[in-house]
Amino acid sequence: MCGIVGYVGGRDCTDVLIDALSKLEYRGYDSAGIAVFQKNKIVVEKSKGRLADLIDKMDRDGKPVGNCGIGHTRWATHGEPSDINSHPHGNKRITIVHNGIIENYKKIKDFLVGEGYGFESQTDTETVAKLLDYYYDGDPISTIAKVVNEIEGSYAMGILFRDFPDRIFAIRKDSPLIVGVGKGENFIASDVPAILKYTRDYYLLDQDEIVTLTKDTVKICDIHGNKIEKELMTATWDVDAAEKGGYEHFMLKEIHEQPTAIKTTITPRISDGMPDLSECGITYDMLAQFSRIYIVACGTAMHAGMVGKYVIEGLARVPVNVDIASEFRYRNPIIDKDDLVILISQSGETADTLAALKLAKQCGAKTLSVVNVKGSSIARESDMVIYTHAGPEISVASTKAYSVQLAVMYLFAFSMAYAKKQISEEVCRNLVKQLTEIPEKIEKVLEEKENCQFIASKLVNAASLLYIGRGLDYALSMEGSLKLKEISYIHSEAYAGGELKHGTISLITDDMPVIAIATQSYLYDKTVSNIKEVKARGAKVTLLCREGAAVDEDAADYKIFLPNTDDILMPMVTAVPLQLIAYYTSVLRGCDVDKPRNLAKSVTVE
């Protein structure tokens, strides 16, 4: 989950690396470091902590000066966050930065110790650096090939060889890496936002492809040295999309970008008032053939899948299983050729989701990915792809990516229900029309952010919270709970309202906050009964419900009223105040909203 960058060109290398790393710090912020060719020597500067700590260190000690170098921001796996364990790693001859996990590093380390090598860090990366040095014969490509034939695991690596001070070498397997192409300068990076300031043109590296960069050339080959020609891609994101744009935090900016992101995602997939996924390779005839659906994802994306399950089953009457990607492979799922497996991932690089995709394909099922990053690993390996158009999402806590994932789930559900002849064309058109109205309704919710801020002020000192709901509201409560816990560090749990009496209500004490979601008309009375149960035991209740809902004055302490839409679409508007409550609670507690502790944006290791 680390971020890596590399630059070779005419600019001050250190400045470029630091700027690029600032766009990738969401991938890890346990430490940061750079390695720069300075007068034909590799000079390394690195520090535990945030990128700002590295900058402070260089302000004190002096920064490396040169035109070629690599950089790294770390999310710790092997070895605690420390100066010693920070990347880059290597020696005077070879220095590397690495994103991924080397599974057989202990075996390699034991071998190298036997060959007289010493080790300073506890990282798996240092073993790769030393193995490169062991095999180095003056030919970087053959040396890299020998090393990757011995290492097991995932990696994206940027490599400097002292004998080649004007170039960068890089290779990837399972961890993402792009090659940015500029004029008189070239780049490597873990993600597109790192290079948008300098160029929009890039190559996507595939498995075990090696790239050699000089300021004027980009050469890509396989591990046998065979030249590879690749399609040059152009990023559609602009520079401003990766900046805060006047907002205090990326998360708040991204919450406010949701109406536009939803419009951009759904508009190309609607034709004459009907859902049209043909550009994604999905036809009504194809959808009619599937007998069962699996939705596989992690974290927030999995919660979007939970909403998808309710909607697909409710409308299309097709059974849907939702699986946590990290568990999917290990329960030996029953999948066959008549099944569809949907993989949801913002980055398209989530390691567990990618592994689940490969298993699904091995079992003969059709695969459909819902991803935000074009050309990502999951997108490339899937049979079909629906790209969400959220633009770059920088904050670790996902907001707009979740909303566009929901939007795609709705379009898919409408399409399948119509294909299965479970809803009429009239009903389908009506649902699509209501979906197109969601961005305007979210705009109205955003106008009520002061209410969410007030509610947050009542949660800021809580030790624990409970979210409750039924049906789709339960699926929303899971996402609301996750948002709060990941950025405010307040323990919270989501529970189905009907299950309270089966143990959970014992946790209710005086003044314990409970956030209750009651937007489903047919379940409203039952949810209100659950609310009264916790209220009778001293809970402080915040209720999210529809405009015009009949709410007893004593049923809730605080209320958020939401614009009316069809029951099935209410999650689209309900998610927004839950995001805002989490955001303002985090701000009031003085937490780092965009970079919560121990987390990173893209989980590219298992």
C-alpha positions as CSV (number, residue, x, y, z in Angstrom):
1,M,0.0,0.0,0.0
2,C,3.0,2.2,-0.2
3,G,3.5,4.9,-2.7
4,I,6.5,5.1,-5.0
5,V,7.7,7.7,-7.5
6,G,10.6,8.3,-9.8
7,Y,11.8,11.2,-11.9
8,V,14.4,11.7,-14.6
9,G,14.6,15.0,-16.5
10,G,15.8,18.6,-16.3
11,R,14.0,19.7,-13.2
12,D,15.2,19.7,-9.6
13,C,14.7,16.0,-8.8
14,T,14.1,16.4,-5.1
15,D,11.4,19.0,-5.6
16,V,9.6,16.8,-8.1
17,L,9.8,13.7,-5.9
18,I,8.5,15.6,-2.8
19,D,5.6,17.1,-4.8
20,A,4.7,13.7,-6.3
21,L,4.9,12.0,-2.9
22,S,2.5,14.6,-1.5
23,K,-0.1,13.3,-4.0
24,L,0.5,9.7,-2.9
25,E,0.8,10.1,0.9
26,Y,-2.7,8.7,1.2
27,R,-1.1,5.3,0.3
28,G,1.0,5.3,3.5
29,Y,2.4,7.8,5.9
30,D,4.5,5.8,8.4
31,S,7.7,7.2,6.8
32,A,9.0,8.9,3.6
33,G,12.3,8.9,1.8
34,I,14.1,9.7,-1.5
35,A,17.2,8.6,-3.3
36,V,18.8,11.1,-5.8
37,F,21.8,10.8,-8.0
38,Q,24.1,13.6,-6.9
39,K,27.5,13.9,-8.7
40,N,27.2,10.2,-9.7
41,K,26.6,9.1,-6.2
42,I,23.2,7.8,-4.8
43,V,22.3,10.1,-1.9
44,V,19.5,8.9,0.4
45,E,17.4,11.0,2.7
46,K,14.6,9.3,4.7
47,S,12.7,9.8,7.9
48,K,10.0,8.2,10.1
49,G,6.7,10.0,10.1
50,R,4.9,12.1,7.5
51,L,6.3,13.6,4.4
52,A,6.5,16.9,6.4
53,D,9.1,15.2,8.7
54,L,11.3,14.4,5.8
55,I,11.0,17.9,4.5
56,D,12.0,19.3,7.9
57,K,15.0,17.0,8.0
58,M,16.2,18.1,4.6
59,D,15.7,21.8,5.6
60,R,18.1,21.1,8.5
61,D,20.6,18.9,6.8
62,G,20.4,20.0,3.2
63,K,18.5,18.3,0.3
64,P,20.1,16.2,-2.4
65,V,20.6,18.0,-5.7
66,G,20.2,16.2,-9.0
67,N,18.0,15.3,-12.0
68,C,17.3,11.6,-11.4
69,G,15.9,9.8,-8.4
70,I,13.2,7.7,-6.7
71,G,10.9,8.3,-3.7
72,H,8.7,6.4,-1.3
73,T,6.0,6.9,1.2
74,R,5.5,3.9,3.5
75,W,2.6,1.9,5.0
76,A,4.5,-0.4,7.3
77,T,4.2,-4.2,6.8
78,H,7.5,-5.8,7.8
79,G,9.3,-3.8,10.5
80,E,7.8,-1.1,12.6
81,P,7.8,2.6,11.4
82,S,11.3,3.9,12.0
83,D,14.1,5.7,10.3
84,I,16.0,2.5,9.6
85,N,13.0,0.7,8.1
86,S,12.1,3.6,5.9
87,H,12.7,3.3,2.2
88,P,14.8,3.6,0.0
89,H,16.9,0.6,0.8
90,G,20.2,-0.6,-0.7
91,N,23.9,0.3,-0.8
92,K,26.3,2.4,-2.8
93,R,25.7,0.3,-5.9
94,I,22.0,-0.2,-5.9
95,T,19.0,1.5,-4.2
96,I,15.3,0.6,-4.4
97,V,11.9,1.6,-3.3
98,H,9.2,-1.1,-3.1
99,N,5.4,-1.4,-2.7
100,G,4.2,-4.9,-1.9
101,I,5.2,-7.9,0.2
102,I,8.0,-10.4,-0.5
103,E,6.7,-13.6,1.0
104,N,9.9,-15.6,0.9
105,Y,12.2,-12.9,2.2
106,K,13.3,-14.9,5.2
107,K,14.7,-17.6,3.0
108,I,16.5,-15.0,0.8
109,K,17.8,-13.2,3.8
110,D,19.2,-16.4,5.3
111,F,21.0,-17.2,2.0
112,L,22.4,-13.7,1.8
113,V,23.7,-13.7,5.4
114,G,25.5,-16.9,4.5
115,E,27.1,-15.0,1.6
116,G,28.4,-12.4,4.0
117,Y,25.7,-9.7,3.7
118,G,24.6,-7.7,6.7
119,F,21.2,-6.2,7.3
120,E,20.2,-3.0,9.0
121,S,16.4,-3.1,8.8
122,Q,13.6,-5.6,9.5
123,T,12.0,-5.0,6.1
124,D,11.4,-7.5,3.4
125,T,12.5,-4.9,0.9
126,E,16.1,-4.8,2.1
127,T,16.5,-8.5,1.1
128,V,15.5,-7.6,-2.5
129,A,18.0,-4.7,-2.6
130,K,20.8,-7.0,-1.4
131,L,19.8,-9.8,-3.8
132,L,20.0,-7.3,-6.6
133,D,23.5,-6.4,-5.5
134,Y,24.4,-10.1,-5.2
135,Y,23.4,-10.8,-8.8
136,Y,24.5,-7.5,-10.4
137,D,26.8,-8.2,-13.3
138,G,26.8,-4.8,-15.0
139,D,23.5,-5.5,-16.8
140,P,20.5,-4.1,-14.9
141,I,17.9,-5.9,-17.0
142,S,19.4,-9.4,-16.6
143,T,20.0,-8.7,-12.9
144,I,16.4,-7.7,-12.3
145,A,15.3,-10.8,-14.2
146,K,17.4,-13.1,-12.0
147,V,15.9,-11.5,-8.9
148,V,12.3,-11.7,-9.9
149,N,12.7,-15.3,-10.7
150,E,13.6,-15.9,-7.1
151,I,11.3,-13.7,-5.2
152,E,7.7,-14.6,-4.3
153,G,4.9,-12.1,-3.5
154,S,3.8,-8.8,-4.9
155,Y,5.9,-5.9,-5.9
156,A,6.3,-2.6,-7.7
157,M,9.9,-1.4,-7.6
158,G,11.9,1.6,-8.6
159,I,15.6,0.9,-8.9
160,L,18.7,3.0,-9.2
161,F,22.0,1.5,-10.3
162,R,25.1,3.6,-9.5
163,D,26.6,2.7,-12.9
164,F,23.7,4.3,-14.7
165,P,23.2,7.8,-13.2
166,D,21.0,9.0,-15.9
167,R,18.2,6.4,-15.7
168,I,15.6,4.7,-13.6
169,F,14.6,1.0,-13.8
170,A,11.3,-0.3,-12.6
171,I,9.2,-3.5,-12.6
172,R,5.9,-4.6,-11.2
173,K,3.9,-7.7,-10.3
174,D,0.5,-7.4,-8.6
175,S,1.2,-3.9,-7.3
176,P,0.3,-1.0,-9.5
177,L,2.8,1.1,-11.4
178,I,2.5,3.6,-14.2
179,V,5.1,5.3,-16.4
180,G,4.5,9.0,-17.0
181,V,5.7,10.4,-20.3
182,G,6.7,14.0,-20.5
183,K,8.8,16.3,-22.8
184,G,12.4,15.9,-21.8
185,E,11.4,14.1,-18.6
186,N,9.8,10.9,-17.6
187,F,8.2,9.4,-14.4
188,I,7.2,6.3,-12.5
189,A,4.4,6.4,-10.0
190,S,1.9,4.2,-8.1
191,D,-1.0,6.3,-9.2
192,V,-1.9,9.0,-11.8
193,P,-2.5,12.0,-9.4
194,A,1.3,12.0,-8.6
195,I,2.2,13.1,-12.2
196,L,-0.8,15.2,-13.3
197,K,1.0,18.4,-12.6
198,Y,3.7,17.4,-15.2
199,T,2.0,15.2,-17.8
200,R,-1.3,13.4,-18.6
201,D,0.3,10.8,-20.8
202,Y,1.3,7.4,-19.3
203,Y,1.8,3.7,-19.9
204,L,0.4,1.0,-17.7
205,L,2.9,-1.6,-16.8
206,D,1.7,-5.2,-16.9
207,Q,3.0,-8.2,-14.9
208,D,6.8,-8.5,-14.8
209,E,7.4,-5.8,-17.4
210,I,10.6,-3.9,-16.9
211,V,10.9,-0.2,-17.9
212,T,14.1,1.8,-18.4
213,L,13.7,5.6,-18.2
214,T,16.0,8.3,-19.3
215,K,14.9,11.9,-19.7
216,D,14.2,11.3,-23.4
217,T,13.4,7.6,-23.7
218,V,11.0,5.0,-22.3
219,K,12.0,1.4,-23.1
220,I,9.8,-1.5,-21.9
221,C,10.7,-5.1,-22.1
222,D,9.9,-8.5,-20.6
223,I,12.2,-10.3,-18.2
224,H,13.9,-11.9,-21.2
225,G,14.8,-8.5,-22.7
226,N,12.3,-8.7,-25.5
227,K,11.0,-5.2,-26.5
228,I,7.3,-4.5,-25.7
229,E,5.2,-1.9,-27.5
230,K,2.4,-0.4,-25.4
231,E,-0.6,1.9,-25.9
232,L,0.0,5.4,-24.6
233,M,-2.9,6.4,-22.4
234,T,-4.1,9.9,-21.5
235,A,-5.5,10.8,-18.1
236,T,-8.9,12.6,-18.2
237,W,-8.5,13.9,-14.6
238,D,-7.3,17.5,-14.4
239,V,-4.8,18.9,-11.9
240,D,-7.5,20.6,-9.9
241,A,-9.2,17.3,-9.3
242,A,-6.2,16.2,-7.2
243,E,-6.1,19.4,-5.1
244,K,-8.2,20.6,-2.2
245,G,-9.8,23.5,-4.2
246,G,-10.3,25.7,-1.1
247,Y,-11.8,23.0,1.1
248,E,-10.1,22.3,4.5
249,H,-9.9,18.6,3.7
250,F,-10.1,16.3,0.7
251,M,-12.8,14.4,2.4
252,L,-15.1,17.4,2.6
253,K,-14.3,18.3,-1.0
254,E,-15.1,14.8,-2.2
255,I,-18.4,14.8,-0.3
256,H,-19.4,17.9,-2.1
257,E,-18.3,16.4,-5.5
258,Q,-20.8,13.6,-5.2
259,P,-23.7,15.1,-7.2
260,T,-21.3,15.8,-10.2
261,A,-19.7,12.4,-9.9
262,I,-23.0,10.6,-9.9
263,K,-24.2,12.5,-13.0
264,T,-20.9,11.8,-14.8
265,T,-21.2,8.1,-14.0
266,I,-24.9,7.5,-14.9
267,T,-25.5,9.8,-17.8
268,P,-23.5,7.8,-20.4
269,R,-25.3,4.6,-19.3
270,I,-28.8,5.9,-19.9
271,S,-30.3,5.9,-23.4
272,D,-33.9,7.1,-24.2
273,G,-34.7,6.9,-20.5
274,M,-33.6,3.3,-20.1
275,P,-30.4,1.8,-18.6
276,D,-27.9,1.0,-21.3
277,L,-24.7,-0.8,-20.3
278,S,-23.8,-2.0,-23.8
279,E,-20.6,0.1,-23.8
280,C,-19.5,-2.1,-20.9
281,G,-20.2,-5.3,-22.9
282,I,-23.5,-6.0,-21.0
283,T,-26.7,-6.7,-22.9
284,Y,-30.2,-7.6,-21.7
285,D,-29.9,-11.1,-23.3
286,M,-26.7,-11.7,-21.4
287,L,-28.2,-10.6,-18.1
288,A,-31.2,-12.9,-18.6
289,Q,-28.9,-15.9,-18.6
290,F,-27.4,-15.5,-15.2
291,S,-28.9,-17.6,-12.4
292,R,-26.9,-16.4,-9.5
293,I,-24.7,-13.4,-8.6
294,Y,-21.8,-13.0,-6.3
295,I,-20.6,-9.5,-5.2
296,V,-17.1,-9.5,-3.9
297,A,-15.4,-6.5,-2.3
298,C,-13.7,-5.0,0.7
299,G,-14.6,-2.2,3.2
300,T,-16.8,0.5,1.8
301,A,-17.0,-1.2,-1.6
302,M,-18.4,-4.2,0.1
303,H,-21.1,-2.0,1.8
304,A,-22.0,-0.8,-1.7
305,G,-22.3,-4.4,-2.6
306,M,-24.7,-5.0,0.3
307,V,-27.0,-2.3,-1.1
308,G,-26.6,-4.0,-4.5
309,K,-27.8,-7.3,-3.0
310,Y,-31.0,-5.8,-1.6
311,V,-31.8,-4.0,-4.8
312,I,-31.0,-6.8,-7.3
313,E,-32.8,-9.4,-5.2
314,G,-35.7,-7.1,-4.6
315,L,-36.2,-6.1,-8.3
316,A,-34.7,-8.9,-10.4
317,R,-35.4,-11.8,-8.0
318,V,-32.0,-13.3,-8.6
319,P,-30.1,-14.7,-5.6
320,V,-27.1,-12.6,-4.6
321,N,-24.3,-13.5,-2.2
322,V,-22.1,-10.7,-0.9
323,D,-18.6,-11.8,0.1
324,I,-15.7,-10.1,1.9
325,A,-12.9,-10.5,-0.7
326,S,-10.4,-11.6,1.9
327,E,-12.6,-14.5,2.9
328,F,-14.0,-15.4,-0.5
329,R,-11.2,-17.8,-1.6
330,Y,-11.0,-19.5,1.7
331,R,-14.6,-20.8,2.0
332,N,-14.3,-22.7,-1.3
333,P,-17.3,-21.0,-2.9
334,I,-19.7,-22.9,-5.1
335,I,-19.4,-21.1,-8.5
336,D,-20.2,-22.3,-12.0
337,K,-20.4,-21.0,-15.5
338,D,-24.0,-19.7,-15.1
339,D,-22.9,-17.3,-12.4
340,L,-21.8,-13.7,-12.5
341,V,-19.2,-12.5,-10.1
342,I,-19.1,-8.7,-9.6
343,L,-15.9,-7.2,-8.2
344,I,-16.1,-3.7,-6.7
345,S,-12.9,-1.7,-6.1
346,Q,-12.2,2.0,-6.3
347,S,-8.6,1.5,-7.2
348,G,-9.0,-1.6,-9.2
349,E,-5.8,-2.9,-7.5
350,T,-7.2,-4.3,-4.2
351,A,-5.1,-7.5,-3.6
352,D,-7.9,-9.6,-2.1
353,T,-10.4,-8.6,-4.7
354,L,-8.0,-9.3,-7.5
355,A,-7.3,-12.8,-6.0
356,A,-11.1,-13.4,-5.8
357,L,-11.4,-12.4,-9.5
358,K,-8.8,-14.9,-10.5
359,L,-10.6,-17.7,-8.6
360,A,-13.9,-16.8,-10.2
361,K,-12.4,-17.0,-13.6
362,Q,-10.8,-20.4,-12.8
363,C,-14.3,-21.6,-11.8
364,G,-15.7,-20.6,-15.2
365,A,-17.9,-17.7,-14.0
366,K,-18.3,-14.5,-15.9
367,T,-16.7,-11.5,-14.2
368,L,-17.8,-7.9,-14.1
369,S,-15.6,-5.3,-12.4
370,V,-16.9,-1.9,-11.0
371,V,-13.8,0.2,-10.7
372,N,-12.7,3.9,-10.8
373,V,-9.3,3.6,-12.4
374,K,-9.0,2.8,-16.1
375,G,-6.6,0.1,-17.0
376,S,-6.3,-1.1,-13.4
377,S,-5.4,-4.8,-12.8
378,I,-9.0,-5.8,-11.9
379,A,-10.4,-4.0,-14.9
380,R,-8.0,-5.6,-17.3
381,E,-8.6,-9.1,-16.0
382,S,-12.4,-8.9,-15.9
383,D,-14.7,-10.0,-18.7
384,M,-16.7,-6.8,-18.5
385,V,-16.0,-3.4,-16.8
386,I,-18.2,-0.6,-15.6
387,Y,-16.0,2.4,-14.9
388,T,-17.2,4.8,-12.3
389,H,-16.3,8.4,-13.0
390,A,-15.6,9.7,-9.6
391,G,-12.2,11.2,-10.5
392,P,-9.3,11.0,-8.1
393,E,-10.4,10.3,-4.5
394,I,-7.5,11.3,-2.2
395,S,-9.0,11.0,1.3
396,V,-8.6,7.6,2.7
397,A,-12.2,7.5,3.8
398,S,-14.2,6.8,0.7
399,T,-17.2,9.0,-0.1
400,K,-17.8,9.9,-3.7
401,A,-16.4,6.5,-4.8
402,Y,-19.1,4.8,-2.6
403,S,-21.8,7.0,-4.1
404,V,-20.9,6.2,-7.7
405,Q,-20.6,2.5,-6.8
406,L,-24.1,2.7,-5.5
407,A,-25.3,4.4,-8.7
408,V,-23.8,1.6,-10.8
409,M,-25.4,-1.0,-8.7
410,Y,-28.8,0.6,-9.3
411,L,-28.3,0.8,-13.1
412,F,-27.2,-2.8,-13.1
413,A,-30.2,-3.9,-10.9
414,F,-32.7,-2.0,-13.2
415,S,-31.1,-3.6,-16.2
416,M,-31.2,-7.1,-14.8
417,A,-34.8,-6.8,-13.5
418,Y,-35.9,-5.6,-16.9
419,A,-34.0,-8.4,-18.6
420,K,-35.5,-11.0,-16.3
421,K,-39.0,-9.5,-17.0
422,Q,-39.5,-8.8,-13.4
423,I,-40.3,-5.1,-14.0
424,S,-42.1,-3.5,-16.9
425,E,-40.5,-0.9,-19.2
426,E,-42.7,1.8,-17.5
427,V,-41.4,0.8,-14.0
428,C,-37.8,0.7,-15.3
429,R,-38.1,4.2,-16.8
430,N,-39.6,5.6,-13.6
431,L,-36.7,4.2,-11.5
432,V,-34.1,5.5,-13.9
433,K,-35.8,8.9,-13.9
434,Q,-35.7,9.0,-10.1
435,L,-32.0,8.0,-10.1
436,T,-31.2,11.0,-12.4
437,E,-32.9,13.2,-9.8
438,I,-30.6,12.0,-7.0
439,P,-27.8,14.5,-7.5
440,E,-30.2,17.4,-7.0
441,K,-31.5,15.8,-3.8
442,I,-28.0,15.4,-2.5
443,E,-27.4,19.1,-3.1
444,K,-30.3,19.8,-0.8
445,V,-28.8,17.5,1.9
446,L,-25.5,19.3,1.6
447,E,-27.3,22.5,2.5
448,E,-28.1,21.0,5.9
449,K,-24.5,20.3,6.8
450,E,-24.8,22.6,9.9
451,N,-27.2,20.2,11.5
452,C,-24.7,17.4,10.9
453,Q,-22.0,19.5,12.5
454,F,-24.3,20.1,15.5
455,I,-24.9,16.4,15.9
456,A,-21.2,15.7,15.6
457,S,-20.6,18.0,18.6
458,K,-22.8,15.7,20.6
459,L,-20.8,12.7,19.6
460,V,-17.3,14.0,20.1
461,N,-16.8,12.7,23.6
462,A,-18.4,9.4,23.1
463,A,-16.5,6.2,23.9
464,S,-18.8,4.0,21.7
465,L,-21.7,4.4,19.4
466,L,-24.4,2.1,17.9
467,Y,-25.9,2.4,14.4
468,I,-29.2,0.6,13.8
469,G,-31.5,0.1,10.8
470,R,-33.5,-2.5,9.0
471,G,-33.3,-3.7,5.4
472,L,-31.5,-1.1,3.2
473,D,-31.1,1.1,6.3
474,Y,-29.1,-1.7,7.9
475,A,-26.7,-1.7,4.9
476,L,-26.4,2.0,5.3
477,S,-25.8,1.8,9.0
478,M,-22.7,-0.5,8.3
479,E,-21.2,2.2,6.1
480,G,-22.0,5.0,8.5
481,S,-20.4,3.1,11.4
482,L,-17.3,2.4,9.3
483,K,-16.9,6.0,8.3
484,L,-17.1,7.2,11.9
485,K,-14.7,4.6,13.4
486,E,-12.0,4.9,10.6
487,I,-11.6,8.7,10.9
488,S,-12.7,9.6,14.4
489,Y,-11.3,6.5,16.2
490,I,-14.6,6.2,18.2
491,H,-15.7,2.6,18.5
492,S,-18.9,2.0,16.7
493,E,-21.0,-0.9,15.6
494,A,-23.8,-1.4,13.1
495,Y,-26.7,-3.7,14.1
496,A,-29.9,-4.8,12.5
497,G,-32.7,-3.2,14.5
498,G,-34.5,-6.5,15.0
499,E,-31.5,-8.1,16.6
500,L,-31.2,-5.6,19.4
501,K,-33.0,-7.8,21.9
502,H,-30.7,-10.7,21.0
503,G,-27.8,-9.3,23.1
504,T,-26.8,-5.9,21.8
505,I,-29.3,-3.9,23.8
506,S,-27.2,-4.9,26.9
507,L,-24.6,-2.3,25.8
508,I,-27.1,0.6,26.0
509,T,-26.3,2.9,29.0
510,D,-27.3,6.4,29.9
511,D,-26.3,8.9,27.2
512,M,-24.9,6.3,24.8
513,P,-25.3,7.7,21.3
514,V,-27.4,5.7,18.9
515,I,-27.8,6.7,15.2
516,A,-30.9,5.2,13.9
517,I,-31.8,5.1,10.2
518,A,-35.5,4.8,9.3
519,T,-36.0,5.7,5.6
520,Q,-37.8,2.5,4.4
521,S,-41.6,3.2,4.5
522,Y,-42.6,-0.4,5.0
523,L,-40.2,-0.8,8.0
524,Y,-40.6,2.6,9.5
525,D,-42.9,1.6,12.4
526,K,-40.8,-1.4,13.3
527,T,-37.6,0.7,13.3
528,V,-39.3,3.4,15.5
529,S,-40.1,0.6,18.0
530,N,-36.4,-0.3,18.1
531,I,-35.6,3.4,18.6
532,K,-38.0,3.6,21.6
533,E,-36.3,0.5,23.1
534,V,-32.9,2.1,23.2
535,K,-34.4,5.5,24.2
536,A,-36.1,3.9,27.2
537,R,-32.7,2.7,28.3
538,G,-31.1,6.1,28.3
539,A,-29.6,6.3,24.8
540,K,-29.2,9.6,23.0
541,V,-30.8,9.1,19.6
542,T,-30.1,10.7,16.3
543,L,-32.8,9.8,13.8
544,L,-32.4,9.9,10.0
545,C,-35.8,9.8,8.3
546,R,-37.8,11.1,5.4
547,E,-39.3,14.6,5.1
548,G,-42.8,14.5,6.5
549,A,-42.2,11.3,8.6
550,A,-44.4,11.1,11.7
551,V,-41.9,11.3,14.5
552,D,-42.9,11.3,18.2
553,E,-41.2,14.1,20.0
554,D,-39.8,11.7,22.6
555,A,-38.5,9.2,20.0
556,A,-35.3,11.0,19.1
557,D,-33.1,13.7,20.6
558,Y,-31.9,14.9,17.2
559,K,-33.3,14.5,13.7
560,I,-32.1,14.8,10.1
561,F,-34.9,14.9,7.5
562,L,-34.0,13.6,4.0
563,P,-35.6,14.4,0.6
564,N,-38.2,11.8,-0.5
565,T,-37.5,9.3,-3.2
566,D,-38.4,5.7,-3.8
567,D,-37.6,3.4,-0.9
568,I,-35.1,1.5,-3.0
569,L,-33.1,4.7,-3.8
570,M,-33.0,6.2,-0.3
571,P,-29.5,5.0,0.4
572,M,-28.2,7.4,-2.2
573,V,-29.3,10.4,-0.2
574,T,-28.9,8.8,3.3
575,A,-25.2,8.2,2.9
576,V,-24.4,11.9,2.7
577,P,-25.4,13.0,6.2
578,L,-23.6,9.9,7.6
579,Q,-20.5,11.0,5.9
580,L,-20.8,14.5,7.2
581,I,-21.4,13.4,10.7
582,A,-18.3,11.3,10.6
583,Y,-16.3,14.1,9.0
584,Y,-17.3,16.8,11.6
585,T,-16.8,14.4,14.5
586,S,-13.3,13.7,13.3
587,V,-12.6,17.4,12.9
588,L,-13.9,18.3,16.3
589,R,-11.7,15.5,17.9
590,G,-8.6,17.0,16.2
591,C,-8.0,13.9,14.1
592,D,-6.2,13.8,10.7
593,V,-9.3,13.4,8.6
594,D,-7.7,12.6,5.3
595,K,-4.9,10.4,6.7
596,P,-6.3,8.3,9.6
597,R,-3.8,6.3,11.6
598,N,-2.9,2.8,10.4
599,L,-4.9,3.1,7.2
600,A,-4.0,3.6,3.6
601,K,-6.2,4.3,0.5
602,S,-5.3,1.4,-1.6
603,V,-4.8,-2.0,-0.1
604,T,-2.5,-3.8,-2.6
605,V,-1.2,-6.5,-0.2
606,E,-3.0,-9.3,1.5
